Amino acid sequence: MENRVQIIEHHGKQILLIDFSHCDPQQLLRIVEEVREEISEHPFNSVLTLADFTGAEIDKTVATRIKEVLALDRPYVQRSAWVGTDSLPKVFYENFKNFSRRDFPTFASREEAMDWLVGD
């Protein structure tokens, strides 16, 4: 469970990597809380986030908490990109977007997502 939320660098810019991959619901809840704390320490509209949902086991409790944190984090996040959303039920994805009033473009790989995040 170490290093699931960390700052990485891509083309000279910092990205907050949120690695939900292959986690069960209890692990996901811990990571979501860590994300909430980390993002709130940054200036408004400054954070680039990359979330990897590959193989994550998301239940209704986790989905509800993710939805809440996405709404709370909105002022701090400049851009977000997601990968591994094949395991994410479409209804959860749509609820995340609608509730938080944010867009979460999805990508086939972390590399593609990072390129998009740091692009103009």
C-alpha positions as CSV (number, residue, x, y, z in Angstrom):
1,M,0.0,0.0,0.0
2,E,3.0,2.3,0.0
3,N,3.4,5.0,-2.6
4,R,-0.1,4.8,-3.9
5,V,-0.3,8.6,-3.8
6,Q,2.8,10.3,-5.0
7,I,4.2,13.2,-7.0
8,I,5.9,12.1,-10.2
9,E,7.5,14.2,-12.9
10,H,6.8,14.1,-16.6
11,H,8.4,16.5,-19.1
12,G,9.4,18.8,-16.2
13,K,5.9,19.1,-14.7
14,Q,4.6,17.5,-11.5
15,I,1.7,15.1,-11.6
16,L,0.0,13.6,-8.6
17,L,-0.3,9.9,-9.3
18,I,-3.2,8.1,-7.6
19,D,-2.7,4.4,-7.9
20,F,-5.9,2.6,-7.2
21,S,-4.9,-0.4,-9.3
22,H,-5.7,-3.9,-8.0
23,C,-7.1,-2.5,-4.6
24,D,-10.0,-3.8,-2.7
25,P,-12.7,-1.4,-1.3
26,Q,-11.0,-1.0,2.1
27,Q,-7.7,-0.1,0.5
28,L,-9.4,2.3,-1.9
29,L,-11.1,4.2,1.0
30,R,-7.6,4.7,2.6
31,I,-6.2,6.0,-0.6
32,V,-9.1,8.3,-1.2
33,E,-8.6,9.9,2.2
34,E,-4.8,10.3,1.5
35,V,-5.7,12.0,-1.8
36,R,-8.1,14.4,-0.1
37,E,-5.4,15.4,2.4
38,E,-2.6,15.7,-0.3
39,I,-4.6,17.8,-2.8
40,S,-5.8,20.2,-0.2
41,E,-2.2,21.2,0.6
42,H,-1.7,22.7,-2.9
43,P,-2.7,26.1,-4.3
44,F,-6.0,26.4,-6.2
45,N,-6.0,25.3,-9.8
46,S,-2.5,23.9,-9.6
47,V,-2.7,20.1,-9.4
48,L,-2.4,17.7,-12.3
49,T,-3.8,14.3,-11.3
50,L,-3.5,10.8,-12.9
51,A,-5.7,8.1,-11.4
52,D,-5.2,4.5,-12.4
53,F,-8.2,2.3,-11.7
54,T,-6.8,-0.9,-13.3
55,G,-8.4,-3.9,-11.6
56,A,-9.8,-1.9,-8.7
57,E,-12.8,-3.3,-6.8
58,I,-15.2,-0.3,-6.4
59,D,-18.3,-0.8,-4.4
60,K,-21.1,1.7,-3.7
61,T,-19.4,2.9,-0.4
62,V,-16.2,3.6,-2.2
63,A,-18.0,5.2,-5.2
64,T,-19.8,7.6,-2.8
65,R,-16.6,8.6,-1.1
66,I,-14.8,9.1,-4.4
67,K,-17.6,11.3,-5.6
68,E,-17.5,13.5,-2.5
69,V,-13.7,13.9,-2.6
70,L,-13.8,14.7,-6.3
71,A,-16.2,17.6,-5.6
72,L,-14.1,18.8,-2.6
73,D,-10.9,18.7,-4.7
74,R,-12.3,20.5,-7.7
75,P,-10.9,24.0,-6.8
76,Y,-7.3,22.6,-6.5
77,V,-7.2,20.5,-9.7
78,Q,-6.2,21.9,-13.0
79,R,-6.5,18.8,-15.0
80,S,-7.3,15.1,-14.4
81,A,-6.7,12.0,-16.5
82,W,-7.8,8.4,-15.8
83,V,-6.5,5.0,-16.9
84,G,-7.8,1.5,-16.3
85,T,-11.4,2.5,-16.3
86,D,-12.5,-0.8,-17.8
87,S,-13.1,-2.1,-14.3
88,L,-15.1,1.0,-13.3
89,P,-18.8,0.6,-13.8
90,K,-20.1,3.2,-16.3
91,V,-22.8,4.4,-13.9
92,F,-20.1,5.2,-11.3
93,Y,-18.0,7.1,-13.9
94,E,-21.0,9.1,-15.0
95,N,-22.0,9.9,-11.4
96,F,-18.4,11.0,-10.7
97,K,-18.5,13.5,-13.6
98,N,-22.0,14.8,-12.9
99,F,-21.7,15.2,-9.1
100,S,-18.2,16.8,-9.2
101,R,-19.0,18.9,-12.3
102,R,-15.6,17.8,-13.7
103,D,-14.5,15.9,-16.8
104,F,-12.2,12.9,-16.5
105,P,-10.8,12.0,-19.9
106,T,-9.7,8.3,-20.0
107,F,-6.6,6.9,-21.7
108,A,-5.3,3.5,-22.6
109,S,-2.0,4.0,-20.8
110,R,-0.4,6.1,-18.1
111,E,2.1,7.5,-20.7
112,E,-0.7,8.8,-22.9
113,A,-2.5,10.3,-19.9
114,M,0.7,12.0,-18.7
115,D,1.4,13.4,-22.2
116,W,-2.1,14.9,-22.3
117,L,-1.9,16.3,-18.7
118,V,1.3,18.2,-19.4
119,G,0.3,19.3,-22.9
120,D,-1.0,22.7,-23.8
